[in-house]
Amino acid sequence: MRARDALMLGMTLAVPTTVLAQASGEATAKHASPPAASRLVVMPASDVKWTDLDPGAPGVKVADLWGNHATGAFGALFKLPAGFAAPLHTHTYDMKVVILSGTYIQAPEGKPEFRLGPGSYFLQPGGDYRHTTSCDQASDCVFFVEGKGKFDLKPVDAGKAAPR
């Protein structure tokens, strides 16, 4: 057997049979993905449904894009009115946040605040990460949030020490 033939045989034996089946067009329905067109989701801004987040937070709005922010994993738009401020609090789950408009302000307990404008990103830790959240007075803040669990805001008693 020539060296080239031996190399080709070795490469063929190393390729999993599912890859060979898919390459030859024999993919089973078990491994097939739905057609791309059936997975397409389009939501023009005019179709986004804004609702009040919480009666205790006047003017704060949320619009679920997928999932449900009140019950589990979600992707949603949030809107804070200009000048809004939430007192010291925590969240149960991590959240990935992208600022779309306005200037979002967060102050981690005992640390300097940070201010983020449009196009900025941050990972909001869940658990015992205590912080305040606000929106600059100049304009409303709109941001996208993705979370693996429901959105919650758990106020922290200002006189209570942070857990160790």
NUNULUM-313124 format. One record per atom (N, C-alpha, C): atom name; residue in three letters; x, y, z. Coordinates in nm, 4 decimals, always signed. Layout:
# residues N
  atomo  residuo         x         y         z
     CA      ALA         X         Y         Z
...
END
This chain:
# residues 164
  atomo  residuo         x         y         z
      N      MET   +0.0851   -0.1165   +0.0000
     CA      MET   +0.0000   +0.0000   +0.0000
      C      MET   +0.0900   +0.1231   +0.0000
      N      ARG   +0.0603   +0.2151   -0.0857
     CA      ARG   +0.1395   +0.3368   -0.0925
      C      ARG   +0.1063   +0.4276   +0.0261
      N      ALA   +0.2012   +0.5171   +0.0595
     CA      ALA   +0.1859   +0.6049   +0.1752
      C      ALA   +0.0602   +0.6917   +0.1622
      N      ARG   +0.0337   +0.7425   +0.0403
     CA      ARG   -0.0840   +0.8264   +0.0205
      C      ARG   -0.2119   +0.7480   +0.0459
      N      ASP   -0.2204   +0.6258   -0.0009
     CA      ASP   -0.3388   +0.5422   +0.0193
      C      ASP   -0.3578   +0.5107   +0.1683
      N      ALA   -0.2493   +0.4852   +0.2384
     CA      ALA   -0.2568   +0.4559   +0.3820
      C      ALA   -0.3072   +0.5790   +0.4576
      N      LEU   -0.2615   +0.6977   +0.4185
     CA      LEU   -0.3047   +0.8214   +0.4826
      C      LEU   -0.4542   +0.8430   +0.4590
      N      MET   -0.5009   +0.8238   +0.3372
     CA      MET   -0.6426   +0.8412   +0.3055
      C      MET   -0.7286   +0.7419   +0.3839
      N      LEU   -0.6848   +0.6171   +0.3966
     CA      LEU   -0.7582   +0.5162   +0.4707
      C      LEU   -0.7669   +0.5580   +0.6175
      N      GLY   -0.6562   +0.6055   +0.6739
     CA      GLY   -0.6544   +0.6494   +0.8135
      C      GLY   -0.7483   +0.7662   +0.8360
      N      MET   -0.7507   +0.8611   +0.7436
     CA      MET   -0.8386   +0.9776   +0.7584
      C      MET   -0.9844   +0.9354   +0.7483
      N      THR   -1.0151   +0.8436   +0.6607
     CA      THR   -1.1520   +0.7962   +0.6439
      C      THR   -1.2002   +0.7259   +0.7697
      N      LEU   -1.1162   +0.6450   +0.8293
     CA      LEU   -1.1560   +0.5730   +0.9498
      C      LEU   -1.1728   +0.6670   +1.0686
      N      ALA   -1.1050   +0.7804   +1.0681
     CA      ALA   -1.1116   +0.8750   +1.1792
      C      ALA   -1.2356   +0.9633   +1.1734
      N      VAL   -1.3023   +0.9749   +1.0601
     CA      VAL   -1.4201   +1.0599   +1.0466
      C      VAL   -1.5420   +0.9837   +1.0965
      N      PRO   -1.6167   +1.0391   +1.1929
     CA      PRO   -1.7353   +0.9697   +1.2440
      C      PRO   -1.8366   +0.9421   +1.1326
      N      THR   -1.9067   +0.8328   +1.1471
     CA      THR   -2.0030   +0.7934   +1.0441
      C      THR   -2.1150   +0.8952   +1.0286
      N      THR   -2.1530   +0.9661   +1.1361
     CA      THR   -2.2592   +1.0666   +1.1206
      C      THR   -2.2141   +1.1794   +1.0302
      N      VAL   -2.0860   +1.2161   +1.0374
     CA      VAL   -2.0346   +1.3208   +0.9494
      C      VAL   -2.0374   +1.2723   +0.8052
      N      LEU   -1.9965   +1.1478   +0.7842
     CA      LEU   -1.9993   +1.0936   +0.6483
      C      LEU   -2.1419   +1.0863   +0.5957
      N      ALA   -2.2366   +1.0455   +0.6816
     CA      ALA   -2.3758   +1.0361   +0.6383
      C      ALA   -2.4295   +1.1739   +0.6019
      N      GLN   -2.3991   +1.2759   +0.6831
     CA      GLN   -2.4470   +1.4104   +0.6536
      C      GLN   -2.3819   +1.4637   +0.5263
      N      ALA   -2.2543   +1.4365   +0.5080
     CA      ALA   -2.1840   +1.4846   +0.3890
      C      ALA   -2.2406   +1.4214   +0.2631
      N      SER   -2.2893   +1.2999   +0.2755
     CA      SER   -2.3428   +1.2330   +0.1577
      C      SER   -2.4930   +1.2559   +0.1427
      N      GLY   -2.5500   +1.3419   +0.2315
     CA      GLY   -2.6926   +1.3733   +0.2192
      C      GLY   -2.7818   +1.2715   +0.2853
      N      GLU   -2.7277   +1.1844   +0.3683
     CA      GLU   -2.8078   +1.0811   +0.4325
      C      GLU   -2.8318   +1.1118   +0.5797
      N      ALA   -2.8391   +1.2389   +0.6188
     CA      ALA   -2.8611   +1.2748   +0.7585
      C      ALA   -2.9965   +1.2234   +0.8025
      N      THR   -3.0020   +1.1712   +0.9227
     CA      THR   -3.1288   +1.1208   +0.9747
      C      THR   -3.2105   +1.2367   +1.0270
      N      ALA   -3.3418   +1.2183   +1.0371
     CA      ALA   -3.4304   +1.3220   +1.0886
      C      ALA   -3.3929   +1.3565   +1.2326
      N      LYS   -3.3394   +1.2600   +1.3059
     CA      LYS   -3.2995   +1.2812   +1.4449
      C      LYS   -3.1941   +1.3915   +1.4553
      N      HIS   -3.1043   +1.4030   +1.3593
     CA      HIS   -2.9974   +1.4999   +1.3632
      C      HIS   -3.0254   +1.6251   +1.2791
      N      ALA   -3.1333   +1.6264   +1.2067
     CA      ALA   -3.1622   +1.7392   +1.1175
      C      ALA   -3.2188   +1.8567   +1.1967
      N      SER   -3.1781   +1.9777   +1.1644
     CA      SER   -3.2322   +2.0994   +1.2242
      C      SER   -3.3496   +2.1466   +1.1409
      N      PRO   -3.4439   +2.2188   +1.2048
     CA      PRO   -3.5533   +2.2743   +1.1250
      C      PRO   -3.4961   +2.3713   +1.0217
      N      PRO   -3.5643   +2.3883   +0.9108
     CA      PRO   -3.5158   +2.4825   +0.8090
      C      PRO   -3.4986   +2.6224   +0.8680
      N      ALA   -3.4005   +2.6939   +0.8200
     CA      ALA   -3.3686   +2.8267   +0.8722
      C      ALA   -3.4912   +2.9186   +0.8693
      N      ALA   -3.5678   +2.9157   +0.7634
     CA      ALA   -3.6830   +3.0055   +0.7505
      C      ALA   -3.7846   +2.9824   +0.8621
      N      SER   -3.7955   +2.8604   +0.9135
     CA      SER   -3.8928   +2.8334   +1.0192
      C      SER   -3.8430   +2.8805   +1.1557
      N      ARG   -3.7143   +2.9134   +1.1677
     CA      ARG   -3.6585   +2.9624   +1.2942
      C      ARG   -3.6487   +3.1151   +1.2973
      N      LEU   -3.6778   +3.1793   +1.1864
     CA      LEU   -3.6682   +3.3239   +1.1765
      C      LEU   -3.7733   +3.3915   +1.2642
      N      VAL   -3.7308   +3.4893   +1.3424
     CA      VAL   -3.8223   +3.5704   +1.4227
      C      VAL   -3.7969   +3.7161   +1.3860
      N      VAL   -3.9030   +3.7869   +1.3495
     CA      VAL   -3.8928   +3.9279   +1.3128
      C      VAL   -3.9920   +4.0044   +1.3989
      N      MET   -3.9447   +4.1101   +1.4666
     CA      MET   -4.0320   +4.1906   +1.5506
      C      MET   -4.0004   +4.3383   +1.5276
      N      PRO   -4.0741   +4.4028   +1.4386
     CA      PRO   -4.0544   +4.5470   +1.4190
      C      PRO   -4.0832   +4.6214   +1.5496
      N      ALA   -4.0224   +4.7369   +1.5658
     CA      ALA   -4.0412   +4.8159   +1.6880
      C      ALA   -4.1890   +4.8418   +1.7163
      N      SER   -4.2683   +4.8552   +1.6120
     CA      SER   -4.4114   +4.8820   +1.6313
      C      SER   -4.4860   +4.7634   +1.6935
      N      ASP   -4.4257   +4.6429   +1.6865
     CA      ASP   -4.4882   +4.5241   +1.7444
      C      ASP   -4.4400   +4.4932   +1.8860
      N      VAL   -4.3408   +4.5665   +1.9348
     CA      VAL   -4.2892   +4.5439   +2.0696
      C      VAL   -4.3947   +4.5906   +2.1697
      N      LYS   -4.4307   +4.5044   +2.2632
     CA      LYS   -4.5365   +4.5331   +2.3611
      C      LYS   -4.4748   +4.5705   +2.4958
      N      TRP   -4.4782   +4.6977   +2.5290
     CA      TRP   -4.4249   +4.7483   +2.6558
      C      TRP   -4.5317   +4.7366   +2.7638
      N      THR   -4.4916   +4.6890   +2.8825
     CA      THR   -4.5816   +4.6819   +2.9972
      C      THR   -4.5094   +4.7396   +3.1191
      N      ASP   -4.5866   +4.7750   +3.2218
     CA      ASP   -4.5269   +4.8231   +3.3462
      C      ASP   -4.4535   +4.7074   +3.4122
      N      LEU   -4.3310   +4.7330   +3.4573
     CA      LEU   -4.2540   +4.6286   +3.5238
      C      LEU   -4.3116   +4.5987   +3.6600
      N      ASP   -4.3376   +4.7027   +3.7381
     CA      ASP   -4.3825   +4.6840   +3.8753
      C      ASP   -4.4560   +4.8100   +3.9183
      N      PRO   -4.5721   +4.7943   +3.9796
     CA      PRO   -4.6447   +4.9132   +4.0245
      C      PRO   -4.5621   +4.9984   +4.1217
      N      GLY   -4.4674   +4.9384   +4.1942
     CA      GLY   -4.3844   +5.0116   +4.2887
      C      GLY   -4.2724   +5.0897   +4.2225
      N      ALA   -4.2563   +5.0758   +4.0913
     CA      ALA   -4.1517   +5.1468   +4.0164
      C      ALA   -4.2170   +5.2228   +3.9026
      N      PRO   -4.2779   +5.3378   +3.9328
     CA      PRO   -4.3520   +5.4109   +3.8296
      C      PRO   -4.2651   +5.4481   +3.7099
      N      GLY   -4.3196   +5.4228   +3.5909
     CA      GLY   -4.2515   +5.4590   +3.4679
      C      GLY   -4.1554   +5.3545   +3.4147
      N      VAL   -4.1210   +5.2535   +3.4944
     CA      VAL   -4.0299   +5.1489   +3.4476
      C      VAL   -4.1102   +5.0513   +3.3622
      N      LYS   -4.0604   +5.0267   +3.2403
     CA      LYS   -4.1310   +4.9417   +3.1439
      C      LYS   -4.0433   +4.8241   +3.1033
      N      VAL   -4.1085   +4.7158   +3.0591
     CA      VAL   -4.0388   +4.5981   +3.0081
      C      VAL   -4.1140   +4.5471   +2.8857
      N      ALA   -4.0390   +4.4917   +2.7912
     CA      ALA   -4.0980   +4.4304   +2.6711
      C      ALA   -4.0236   +4.2992   +2.6461
      N      ASP   -4.0898   +4.1872   +2.6744
     CA      ASP   -4.0280   +4.0570   +2.6497
      C      ASP   -4.0145   +4.0350   +2.4997
      N      LEU   -3.8959   +3.9955   +2.4572
     CA      LEU   -3.8720   +3.9609   +2.3163
      C      LEU   -3.8776   +3.8098   +2.2980
      N      TRP   -3.8328   +3.7360   +2.3973
     CA      TRP   -3.8477   +3.5905   +2.4024
      C      TRP   -3.8534   +3.5506   +2.5487
      N      GLY   -3.9169   +3.4382   +2.5780
     CA      GLY   -3.9314   +3.3943   +2.7159
      C      GLY   -4.0263   +3.4856   +2.7913
      N      ASN   -4.0182   +3.4784   +2.9250
     CA      ASN   -4.1025   +3.5615   +3.0105
      C      ASN   -4.0196   +3.6041   +3.1306
      N      HIS   -3.9907   +3.7324   +3.1408
     CA      HIS   -3.9040   +3.7837   +3.2476
      C      HIS   -3.9579   +3.7531   +3.3872
      N      ALA   -4.0893   +3.7306   +3.4002
     CA      ALA   -4.1504   +3.7083   +3.5311
      C      ALA   -4.1466   +3.5626   +3.5758
      N      THR   -4.1156   +3.4718   +3.4823
     CA      THR   -4.1249   +3.3301   +3.5188
      C      THR   -3.9989   +3.2466   +3.4916
      N      GLY   -3.9097   +3.2933   +3.4053
     CA      GLY   -3.7928   +3.2107   +3.3740
      C      GLY   -3.6999   +3.2803   +3.2776
      N      ALA   -3.6250   +3.2003   +3.2023
     CA      ALA   -3.5277   +3.2552   +3.1067
      C      ALA   -3.5978   +3.3528   +3.0121
      N      PHE   -3.5231   +3.4595   +2.9748
     CA      PHE   -3.5851   +3.5637   +2.8931
      C      PHE   -3.4807   +3.6479   +2.8223
      N      GLY   -3.5274   +3.7195   +2.7218
     CA      GLY   -3.4563   +3.8291   +2.6577
      C      GLY   -3.5573   +3.9419   +2.6493
      N      ALA   -3.5256   +4.0585   +2.7033
     CA      ALA   -3.6251   +4.1655   +2.7103
      C      ALA   -3.5594   +4.3021   +2.7005
      N      LEU   -3.6399   +4.3986   +2.6573
     CA      LEU   -3.6008   +4.5384   +2.6617
      C      LEU   -3.6552   +4.5978   +2.7910
      N      PHE   -3.5756   +4.6814   +2.8560
     CA      PHE   -3.6186   +4.7536   +2.9754
      C      PHE   -3.6047   +4.9018   +2.9474
      N      LYS   -3.6959   +4.9811   +3.0050
     CA      LYS   -3.6911   +5.1263   +2.9892
      C      LYS   -3.7049   +5.1901   +3.1274
      N      LEU   -3.6046   +5.2723   +3.1630
     CA      LEU   -3.6101   +5.3494   +3.2872
      C      LEU   -3.6326   +5.4950   +3.2502
      N      PRO   -3.7245   +5.5637   +3.3187
     CA      PRO   -3.7430   +5.7060   +3.2888
      C      PRO   -3.6211   +5.7869   +3.3319
      N      ALA   -3.5972   +5.8963   +3.2642
     CA      ALA   -3.4868   +5.9864   +3.3000
      C      ALA   -3.4980   +6.0221   +3.4475
      N      GLY   -3.3854   +6.0140   +3.5192
     CA      GLY   -3.3827   +6.0475   +3.6601
      C      GLY   -3.4250   +5.9357   +3.7538
      N      PHE   -3.4669   +5.8215   +3.7007
     CA      PHE   -3.5087   +5.7082   +3.7846
      C      PHE   -3.3919   +5.6600   +3.8717
      N      ALA   -3.4235   +5.6157   +3.9942
     CA      ALA   -3.3212   +5.5583   +4.0817
      C      ALA   -3.3825   +5.4458   +4.1638
      N      ALA   -3.3145   +5.3307   +4.1660
     CA      ALA   -3.3554   +5.2168   +4.2491
      C      ALA   -3.2589   +5.2071   +4.3663
      N      PRO   -3.3098   +5.1869   +4.4879
     CA      PRO   -3.2215   +5.1780   +4.6038
      C      PRO   -3.1376   +5.0500   +4.6008
      N      LEU   -3.0510   +5.0348   +4.6993
     CA      LEU   -2.9623   +4.9195   +4.7099
      C      LEU   -3.0427   +4.7891   +4.6991
      N      HIS   -2.9967   +4.7001   +4.6096
     CA      HIS   -3.0693   +4.5755   +4.5855
      C      HIS   -2.9771   +4.4693   +4.5282
      N      THR   -3.0323   +4.3483   +4.5124
     CA      THR   -2.9632   +4.2373   +4.4466
      C      THR   -3.0612   +4.1723   +4.3487
      N      HIS   -3.0089   +4.0794   +4.2695
     CA      HIS   -3.0905   +3.9974   +4.1790
      C      HIS   -3.0509   +3.8520   +4.2008
      N      THR   -3.1423   +3.7605   +4.1762
     CA      THR   -3.1130   +3.6187   +4.1956
      C      THR   -3.0205   +3.5656   +4.0868
      N      TYR   -3.0457   +3.6023   +3.9623
     CA      TYR   -2.9726   +3.5455   +3.8486
      C      TYR   -2.8817   +3.6470   +3.7815
      N      ASP   -2.7729   +3.5984   +3.7215
     CA      ASP   -2.6876   +3.6817   +3.6372
      C      ASP   -2.7698   +3.7332   +3.5198
      N      MET   -2.7333   +3.8529   +3.4725
     CA      MET   -2.7984   +3.9087   +3.3546
      C      MET   -2.6932   +3.9713   +3.2642
      N      LYS   -2.7090   +3.9525   +3.1358
     CA      LYS   -2.6240   +4.0168   +3.0355
      C      LYS   -2.7005   +4.1392   +2.9863
      N      VAL   -2.6333   +4.2550   +2.9880
     CA      VAL   -2.7023   +4.3816   +2.9608
      C      VAL   -2.6288   +4.4606   +2.8525
      N      VAL   -2.7044   +4.5116   +2.7542
     CA      VAL   -2.6510   +4.5994   +2.6504
      C      VAL   -2.7327   +4.7284   +2.6534
      N      ILE   -2.6635   +4.8402   +2.6705
     CA      ILE   -2.7305   +4.9707   +2.6762
      C      ILE   -2.7599   +5.0166   +2.5325
      N      LEU   -2.8849   +5.0555   +2.5073
     CA      LEU   -2.9263   +5.0996   +2.3737
      C      LEU   -2.9391   +5.2514   +2.3628
      N      SER   -2.9881   +5.3158   +2.4709
     CA      SER   -2.9976   +5.4617   +2.4695
      C      SER   -2.9964   +5.5140   +2.6121
      N      GLY   -2.9617   +5.6415   +2.6255
     CA      GLY   -2.9528   +5.7035   +2.7562
      C      GLY   -2.8200   +5.6699   +2.8237
      N      THR   -2.8057   +5.7166   +2.9477
     CA      THR   -2.6867   +5.6863   +3.0275
      C      THR   -2.7302   +5.6104   +3.1515
      N      TYR   -2.6961   +5.4833   +3.1547
     CA      TYR   -2.7273   +5.3928   +3.2649
      C      TYR   -2.6188   +5.4096   +3.3715
      N      ILE   -2.6608   +5.4160   +3.4976
     CA      ILE   -2.5662   +5.4366   +3.6074
      C      ILE   -2.5851   +5.3246   +3.7097
      N      GLN   -2.4741   +5.2652   +3.7500
     CA      GLN   -2.4799   +5.1638   +3.8547
      C      GLN   -2.3716   +5.1938   +3.9567
      N      ALA   -2.4034   +5.1748   +4.0847
     CA      ALA   -2.3063   +5.1961   +4.1918
      C      ALA   -2.2998   +5.0692   +4.2766
      N      PRO   -2.1962   +4.9864   +4.2564
     CA      PRO   -2.1785   +4.8698   +4.3421
      C      PRO   -2.1519   +4.9168   +4.4861
      N      GLU   -2.2086   +4.8483   +4.5824
     CA      GLU   -2.1929   +4.8894   +4.7225
      C      GLU   -2.0451   +4.9044   +4.7587
      N      GLY   -2.0110   +5.0225   +4.8121
     CA      GLY   -1.8755   +5.0477   +4.8573
      C      GLY   -1.7748   +5.0783   +4.7479
      N      LYS   -1.8210   +5.0911   +4.6232
     CA      LYS   -1.7318   +5.1188   +4.5107
      C      LYS   -1.7858   +5.2364   +4.4297
      N      PRO   -1.7003   +5.2966   +4.3457
     CA      PRO   -1.7476   +5.4087   +4.2636
      C      PRO   -1.8525   +5.3635   +4.1612
      N      GLU   -1.9417   +5.4546   +4.1288
     CA      GLU   -2.0420   +5.4244   +4.0261
      C      GLU   -1.9755   +5.4152   +3.8896
      N      PHE   -2.0423   +5.3452   +3.7990
     CA      PHE   -1.9996   +5.3492   +3.6597
      C      PHE   -2.1187   +5.3939   +3.5766
      N      ARG   -2.0876   +5.4630   +3.4681
     CA      ARG   -2.1877   +5.5183   +3.3775
      C      ARG   -2.1650   +5.4575   +3.2396
      N      LEU   -2.2717   +5.4050   +3.1808
     CA      LEU   -2.2605   +5.3399   +3.0507
      C      LEU   -2.3579   +5.4011   +2.9519
      N      GLY   -2.3072   +5.4316   +2.8320
     CA      GLY   -2.3903   +5.4865   +2.7260
      C      GLY   -2.4211   +5.3818   +2.6205
      N      PRO   -2.4887   +5.4229   +2.5133
     CA      PRO   -2.5292   +5.3316   +2.4065
      C      PRO   -2.4129   +5.2498   +2.3514
      N      GLY   -2.4389   +5.1195   +2.3330
     CA      GLY   -2.3383   +5.0273   +2.2810
      C      GLY   -2.2572   +4.9601   +2.3898
      N      SER   -2.2732   +5.0027   +2.5149
     CA      SER   -2.1981   +4.9435   +2.6259
      C      SER   -2.2612   +4.8114   +2.6696
      N      TYR   -2.1779   +4.7268   +2.7287
     CA      TYR   -2.2203   +4.5944   +2.7770
      C      TYR   -2.1673   +4.5730   +2.9175
      N      PHE   -2.2438   +4.5015   +2.9988
     CA      PHE   -2.1914   +4.4514   +3.1257
      C      PHE   -2.2660   +4.3251   +3.1661
      N      LEU   -2.1987   +4.2436   +3.2477
     CA      LEU   -2.2601   +4.1246   +3.3058
      C      LEU   -2.2991   +4.1609   +3.4473
      N      GLN   -2.4274   +4.1565   +3.4761
     CA      GLN   -2.4806   +4.1881   +3.6088
      C      GLN   -2.4816   +4.0594   +3.6903
      N      PRO   -2.3928   +4.0463   +3.7904
     CA      PRO   -2.3917   +3.9225   +3.8689
      C      PRO   -2.5176   +3.9065   +3.9528
      N      GLY   -2.5645   +3.7854   +3.9630
     CA      GLY   -2.6730   +3.7541   +4.0547
      C      GLY   -2.6139   +3.7203   +4.1907
      N      GLY   -2.6994   +3.6867   +4.2843
     CA      GLY   -2.6507   +3.6493   +4.4171
      C      GLY   -2.6366   +3.7690   +4.5085
      N      ASP   -2.5208   +3.7807   +4.5734
     CA      ASP   -2.5045   +3.8841   +4.6761
      C      ASP   -2.4384   +4.0127   +4.6258
      N      TYR   -2.4432   +4.0386   +4.4961
     CA      TYR   -2.3865   +4.1617   +4.4397
      C      TYR   -2.4833   +4.2762   +4.4660
      N      ARG   -2.4519   +4.3581   +4.5654
     CA      ARG   -2.5385   +4.4686   +4.6091
      C      ARG   -2.5016   +4.5956   +4.5327
      N      HIS   -2.6027   +4.6642   +4.4828
     CA      HIS   -2.5794   +4.7822   +4.3997
      C      HIS   -2.7056   +4.8684   +4.3909
      N      THR   -2.6856   +4.9922   +4.3474
     CA      THR   -2.7984   +5.0777   +4.3115
      C      THR   -2.7975   +5.0918   +4.1597
      N      THR   -2.9128   +5.1245   +4.1047
     CA      THR   -2.9278   +5.1437   +3.9611
      C      THR   -3.0019   +5.2750   +3.9384
      N      SER   -2.9555   +5.3515   +3.8402
     CA      SER   -3.0273   +5.4741   +3.8064
      C      SER   -3.0068   +5.5084   +3.6594
      N      CYS   -3.0813   +5.6093   +3.6167
     CA      CYS   -3.0731   +5.6582   +3.4800
      C      CYS   -3.0466   +5.8080   +3.4868
      N      ASP   -2.9522   +5.8547   +3.4089
     CA      ASP   -2.9185   +5.9969   +3.4058
      C      ASP   -3.0435   +6.0797   +3.3747
      N      GLN   -3.0454   +6.2017   +3.4256
     CA      GLN   -3.1606   +6.2909   +3.4084
      C      GLN   -3.1804   +6.3399   +3.2649
      N      ALA   -3.0771   +6.3280   +3.1806
     CA      ALA   -3.0844   +6.3855   +3.0455
      C      ALA   -3.1852   +6.3146   +2.9550
      N      SER   -3.2000   +6.1804   +2.9698
     CA      SER   -3.2944   +6.1087   +2.8827
      C      SER   -3.3236   +5.9704   +2.9397
      N      ASP   -3.4338   +5.9108   +2.8909
     CA      ASP   -3.4688   +5.7748   +2.9319
      C      ASP   -3.3550   +5.6787   +2.8989
      N      CYS   -3.3482   +5.5693   +2.9727
     CA      CYS   -3.2505   +5.4632   +2.9458
      C      CYS   -3.3246   +5.3417   +2.8915
      N      VAL   -3.2789   +5.2905   +2.7794
     CA      VAL   -3.3340   +5.1683   +2.7219
      C      VAL   -3.2183   +5.0710   +2.7090
      N      PHE   -3.2407   +4.9464   +2.7544
     CA      PHE   -3.1351   +4.8462   +2.7477
      C      PHE   -3.1943   +4.7081   +2.7280
      N      PHE   -3.1161   +4.6211   +2.6655
     CA      PHE   -3.1534   +4.4819   +2.6436
      C      PHE   -3.0946   +4.3992   +2.7560
      N      VAL   -3.1749   +4.3060   +2.8100
     CA      VAL   -3.1299   +4.2169   +2.9167
      C      VAL   -3.1617   +4.0733   +2.8773
      N      GLU   -3.0641   +3.9863   +2.8988
     CA      GLU   -3.0851   +3.8425   +2.8802
      C      GLU   -3.0529   +3.7739   +3.0112
      N      GLY   -3.1439   +3.6884   +3.0573
     CA      GLY   -3.1233   +3.6174   +3.1833
      C      GLY   -3.1643   +3.4721   +3.1719
      N      LYS   -3.0985   +3.3866   +3.2504
     CA      LYS   -3.1296   +3.2427   +3.2506
      C      LYS   -3.2400   +3.2080   +3.3493
      N      GLY   -3.2795   +3.3029   +3.4305
     CA      GLY   -3.3881   +3.2832   +3.5260
      C      GLY   -3.4697   +3.4104   +3.5334
      N      LYS   -3.5807   +3.4054   +3.6066
     CA      LYS   -3.6714   +3.5207   +3.6097
      C      LYS   -3.6030   +3.6454   +3.6640
      N      PHE   -3.6527   +3.7603   +3.6199
     CA      PHE   -3.6025   +3.8886   +3.6681
      C      PHE   -3.6651   +3.9164   +3.8040
      N      ASP   -3.5804   +3.9532   +3.8989
     CA      ASP   -3.6303   +3.9988   +4.0272
      C      ASP   -3.5409   +4.1111   +4.0775
      N      LEU   -3.5926   +4.1885   +4.1688
     CA      LEU   -3.5175   +4.2947   +4.2324
      C      LEU   -3.5465   +4.2822   +4.3810
      N      LYS   -3.4426   +4.2446   +4.4570
     CA      LYS   -3.4593   +4.2217   +4.6005
      C      LYS   -3.3947   +4.3361   +4.6777
      N      PRO   -3.4783   +4.4272   +4.7323
     CA      PRO   -3.4230   +4.5399   +4.8083
      C      PRO   -3.3399   +4.4902   +4.9268
      N      VAL   -3.2347   +4.5658   +4.9573
     CA      VAL   -3.1475   +4.5338   +5.0698
      C      VAL   -3.1741   +4.6338   +5.1796
      N      ASP   -3.1935   +4.5846   +5.2989
     CA      ASP   -3.2103   +4.6731   +5.4154
      C      ASP   -3.0794   +4.7462   +5.4364
      N      ALA   -3.0831   +4.8789   +5.4309
     CA      ALA   -2.9617   +4.9601   +5.4387
      C      ALA   -2.8823   +4.9349   +5.5665
      N      GLY   -2.9461   +4.8937   +5.6757
     CA      GLY   -2.8754   +4.8695   +5.8013
      C      GLY   -2.8193   +4.7287   +5.8130
      N      LYS   -2.8487   +4.6432   +5.7157
     CA      LYS   -2.8085   +4.5032   +5.7216
      C      LYS   -2.6719   +4.4843   +5.6556
      N      ALA   -2.5842   +4.4131   +5.7215
     CA      ALA   -2.4501   +4.3887   +5.6666
      C      ALA   -2.4577   +4.2913   +5.5510
      N      ALA   -2.3609   +4.3045   +5.4594
     CA      ALA   -2.3529   +4.2124   +5.3443
      C      ALA   -2.3191   +4.0730   +5.3938
      N      PRO   -2.3757   +3.9667   +5.3300
     CA      PRO   -2.3426   +3.8295   +5.3696
      C      PRO   -2.1955   +3.8002   +5.3416
      N      ARG   -2.1386   +3.7154   +5.4233
     CA      ARG   -1.9971   +3.6793   +5.4045
      C      ARG   -1.9844   +3.5494   +5.3321
END
